[in-house]
Amino acid sequence: MRLKSLIIAGTVACLWLALLPVSFAAAQEVPEVQEPTPDQTEPGDVQAQPQDPAEAARRQERVARAQALQAQIDDLSIDLGSYDPALIELQQDLGRTYLELEQFEPAHGVLEQAMQLVRVNDGLYGERQVELLKSLVQANLGLQAWEQVDIYAHLLFDLQSRLHERDSRAYAEALITFSDWRLQASRYNLLSRPGSPQAVQALQDLQKQHEHVLSLARDRQDVEQQWSLLYAMAATEIEVARQFNYQSLSDFDSPAPRYVSQTVCRTVPNGNGGFQRVCWQERVSNPDYLYSASSQRRTQTERARMGLQATVREMETLLAENPAFAESHAAETGQGLQNIEDALKNLQRDARRSSLQRW
């Protein structure tokens, strides 16, 4: 069920909430799958030495399947050439098998090969790229290559936005999936420093997309998707507020200048046994700037909090107006609202922690 999966995804992606140039060049060589020998096994490597005999058998079966698929690809490449479309399905199957084996680097290589072939044969926006991009996202998550994950996630959403109408359910599902990744990247600062203008702007752009797609879901009277979108909006609003709390005062466009010049005078010996007064101009921090920037930060955080409260009221109204949905999804919706309440408490704690000036 999409609603339940969203709650789970949000919990993993945003633990503090309690809820919450790309190269497509084909790899030259795809390494063979090899089972590690006992002396190659690192301590604690559960995958290398499965304790469960059934799991060990399944893993061995996957290894054999990967080797057979690689052999088929090698034979077809010799007979038909390296760019024949008949290779795509085999490469995609091999990539998935590597993912099942948690061998993410060879998975990435073979999936990129398949991606290149699909683009050559189907064009830049062929539908067959969707599953390949999903697998590439998974492979790079395994590699913890966050920038590559972000690139492929953007490519995937861009492709899906071209394939589906903006008022369709499929488009909304694609946006929710993309939001899950962006929130995770923001929460754990995987792509930019906390409070950076880029991080804040990306989240604000995401908010606008949520609002537009939510209005279309209302027109379709799709209650379940309205709830999913409202939940995603709440998670985004909380993350926006958190980013504001960590935003540097220097990032705000204060009307007051950051520095001002002031005259400083000192009485110093003049060398003749007397004293003289010497004055000069000195550049110092402007206290009005600090006050203005701090005020702007508090205002933005308060707006985010008020936006979150409005979203929560809309979620509660949606449940009240659709009792059948509320009853059948009582566990998920109740947990979702509790997650938001917990997030607000953490947000208030972060606000107190961020009250110190940062330069």
N, C-alpha and C positions, 0 to 999 in steps of 0.2 A: 504494500500500500504506500502510495507516494507520500502521504501525510506522515506516516510513521517513519519512513526513511529520512524525510526532511528533519524531523526532530532528532534522530540519531546523528545525522550528518552535522547538524548544527552543534550538537554536544561535543563531537570530536573536534570540529573546526575551531570553536571558541570556548576553550575550557574555562576561561575567566568568567564567561557568561553563565556557566553551568548549562548552557544551551548550545546554548550555543556555547647583426643581420642573420634570420633563421636559415640554416642550410638544409635543403631537402636533397642534397646530393646523395646518391646511393653509396652505401658503404662498400668498400672493395672486397672485404672478406668477412664472412660470418663465422665465428668460432664454433667448433663442434661442442656438443654437450658432453661433458665428462663428469662422471661421479668422482668426488674427492676420495682419495685413499685415506685410511685411518690416520697416517702421519701428517696428512695435509689438513685435517680437520682442526679448526680452532676451538678452543674451549667455549662451551656454551652455544655452539652452532647446532641448533636443534634440527635445522633443515638438512644439514650434511649427514647426520646420523639419526634418522627417525627411530624413535623408540617403538612405535606401533608397527608391527609387521604388515598390517593392511596398508598403512600409509607408505611404508617402504616399497611395497609392491606397486602401489599407484604411482609413486615417483619414478620407479624403474620403468613403468609402462610409458610415462610421459617422456622419459629420456629416449626410449626406443622409438617413440613416435617422432620426436624431434630429429633424430638421426635419419629416419626413413624419409621425412619431409625434405631434409637437407640434400639427401641423395637424389630425390626426384628433381629438386630445383637445379642441382648440378647437371643432371642428365638433360633436362629441358633447355638449359642455358647453352649447352653444347649443340643440341639439335636445332633449336629455334632462334637462338640469340638471346642476349641479356635483356632486351627490351620488349620481348614478346608478352602480350597481355595475359597469356596462359599462366605466367608465373605469379600473377597478383594473388590469386586465391591461395596458392601454396605458401607464398611468403607471409600472407596474413595468418594462415593457420600456424605456421612456424613461430611467428611473433607471439601469438596467443599461448602457444605451448611454452615458450621461454618465460612468459609472464607467470604461468602456472608454476613453473620451476623457480620463480623468483630470481631469474637470471636476467636482470634488467638491461645490462649493457648490450648483450647480443640481441635482445628483444628490440631495443631502440634501433640498432643497425638494420635489422631485416625489415622492420616496419617502415623505416625511411626509404628503403629500396622499393617496397610496395607502394608507398606514397608517391614516389617519383614516377613509377610506371602508370599509376592511376591518372596523374596530372598529364602525362604525355598522351595517354590514350583517350581520356574522358574530358580533358580540359581542366581549367583552374577550379571550377565549382561543381565537379562531379559528385553525385550523392554517395558514391562508394568511399569517399574520403571520410565520411562521418565516423564510421566504426574504426577506421585506421587512426584518426585523430584521438578518439577516446582511448585507444590502446597506447598511443604515444604519450598521452597525458599520464596514464597509469605507469608506464615505464619510467618516465622522468620523475614522477613522485617517488618511485622506488630508488632512483639514483640521487634523490634530493637535489636535483638540478632545477632550482626554483624558477630561474629566469626562463628556462626552456619550457617548464610547465606552463608558465604564464603565456608564453608565445603560442603554444599549441592550444591552450584554453581559449585565447582570443580568436585564433584561426577557426576553431570548432564553432564558437558562437557566431562568428561572422558568416561562416558557411551555412549554419542552420537558419540564421536570419534571412538569408537569401532563398533558402529552400522552402521556408514556411511563411505564411501570411502573418502579419503582426497581430491579427485578432484571433489567431488559432491557439489551441491548447498546446500544440507541440512547441510553438515559439515561447510560450510562457514557461514550459518545462525546461527549455534550453536556457532561458534567462535565470531561472532558479538554480540550476546546476552551476552556471557561470558565477552566480553570486556566492555560492558556497565556497568556491575556490578563492574569490577575491577577498572575502571576509577572513578566511583562514590566513591568506598571505598578509593581510593587514594586521590581524591580531598578533601574529608571531613575527612581524617585521621582516618578512622574507624577501621583500623587494625594495624597501625603502626604510629610512629611519622613522621612528614614531613621531608624529606631529609634523611631518614634512608637508609642504604645500601640495606636492604630487599625490601623497597618500590621501589627503583631505579631498582634493579635487576628484580623484577616482571614485571615492565613496559617494560624493555628492552627485556625480554623473549616474552612478548606480541607483541612487534614490529616485532620480527623474525617470529612469527606465522602469523602475518598480511601479511608480504612480501611473504611468501610461498604460502598462500592461494590466494593472489592477482594474482600471476603468473598463478595459475590454472584457476582463473576466466577469465584472458585474453585468455587463451587457449580455453575456452568455448565460448568466445566472448559474455559474459554476461555483458552488459553495466551497467545495473542497479546495479548489485552486485559489479562491479568494483567501481562504485561511492560510494556505501555504505562502502566498505572496505577502500577506500582512505579517506573517511570522518573519519572513525574510526582511521585510521593511523594518520591523522592530530590531532585528539583529544589526541591520545596517545603521540605524539611528543610534544605537548604543555604541557602536564602534566609532561613529563620527564624533560623538561626545567624548569618548576616550582619547581620540586623536587630538581634539581641541585641548584637552587637559595637558597633553604633552607638547603642544605647539610652542615653539620659541617665541618670545615677545618680539624678537626682531623680524618675524615673519608677518606681523600685522602692519597694515597700512595706516599708521597713526597720523593724524593731521599735525601733530606736534613734532618738531625735529628731534631726532634721537640725541644729538649733541648741541650744546650751546657754548658760546664764548663768554667768559667772564673776566673782569679785571682783577688781578691779584697783586697786592702791594706788600712789600716787605721793607723794613728799615735795616740797612746794612752799613758796616763800616766803610768810610770813604777813603781810607788810607792816609789821611792827614790828622788822624786822632779824633775825627768827628764822625757823624753819621749822616746818611742821606736816605731818602725814601725812593725806592725803585719799584715801578709798576710794569706789568706785562699782561698780555692776553693769554688765557689758558682755556683749552677745550675740555669740557666736562660733560658728564651724562646729564640729560635733561629730566628732572623728576616728573615733569608733565607728560613726557613721552611714556615713561614707565606706567604712570597712572592710566593714561589713555589706552595703551596696549593691554594692560591687565583688565580694564573694563570691557574692552572688546572681546577678550577671551571668555570672561564670565558671561557676557551677553550671548555669545555663540553657543556656549555649553548649555545655557538655560533654554535657548531656542531648541536645541537638540532634545533636551529633556522634555520640553512641552510637546514636541513632535512625537516623541515616544509615548507620552501619556495619551495623545489623541489617537495614536495607532492602537493602543491597548483598549481604549473605549470602543473603537470600531470593531476590534476582535470580539469584545464582549457583546456588542450589539448584534454582530453576525451570528453568534451562538444563540442569543435570545430569539432572533427572528427565524432560526432554523433548528427547532428543538430535536427533530429527527437526527440531523447531522450531529448535534451536540451530544445526544445520547449515545449514538453509535461510535463516536470518537471521544468519549468522555476522558479516557485515560490519557490520550495524546494531547488533547487540548488543555486539560488540567495541568499536565506536566509542562506544556509550553508556557502557559501563563505564570506558573511558578518559576520557571527558568528566567523569565523577564524580570520578575520581582527580585530574584537573587542577583541578576545583573545590575539592577538599579542600585542595590546596596554596594556592590563592588565598585560601581561608577562613583558613588559618593565618596568611598574610601580613596579612590584614585584622585578625585578632585582635591581632597584634603592633602594628599601626598604631593600633588603638583602645585600647591599654593606657594612653595618657595620659588624665588626668582631663579631662572636658568639663563645663562648667557652662552 
